[in-house]
Amino acid sequence: MSERGKMTVAEAGRKGGLRTKALHGHEFYHAVGTKGGKATLKKHGPQHYEKIGRKGGKVVGRLIKQAKAVQK
């Protein structure tokens, strides 16, 4: 808590997230994620997932390369 006894936005968000987790559990987050994924697919199409997948693959590849260089 801050000096004035009020919560910061971050503290309130964390507290709310923990409460939601306690009330609804894993299934709730799974359902929300599935719903969001379907909405994104409908709005942007499968090409969107291909594009972000390639970006992620490049980042992972670069990180692996950096890690190997450090080990040498």
N, C-alpha and C positions, 0 to 999 in steps of 0.2 A: 504494500500500500504506500501511497505517496505521503508526504509530510502532513497534508491537510486532512488525511483520513479518507480521501476519495480514491477510487480505483482509476488506474490509467486505462486507456483504451485497450492496450495489450493485455492487461490483467483481466479486464472484463471479457475480452474475446476468449482467452484461455479458460476462464471459469465457465463461460457458456458452452464452449466446446466439450469440456469434461462432463458437464451436465447432460448435454445431448448424447454423448457416448454412453453415459450411465443409463439413460432412459431408453435409448433405441438400439444400441449395440451394433455389431458388425453388419447385420443384414440391412439396416437402414442406410449405411454408407454405400454398401454394394448396390442397392436399388437406385440411390441418387446418382452414383457414378454411371451405372448402366443407362439411366434415363438421359443423362447429360451427353454420354457418348453417342447415343442414337440421335439426339437433337443435332449434335455437331456433324454427324455423318449426313443427315438430311440437309443441313444448311450448306455444308462445304463439299460434300462428296468424298469418295474414297481417295481421290488424289491428295486431299489434305493430309490424311494419315500417312500416305506414302512420302509426302514431302517432309513431314516432321520426323518420320522414322529415319529418313536419310540423314537429316540434320543430327539426330541423336547418335546415329551410327558413326558419323564423322567425329563427334566429340569424344565418344568412347574410344575410338581408334587412336585419336591424338593422345588421350590420357594414357592408354596402354603403351604407346610409343615413348612417352615421357618417362613412365615408370621403368621401362626397360633400360632407358639411357641412364637413369639414376643408379640402377643396380650394377652397371658395368664399372 
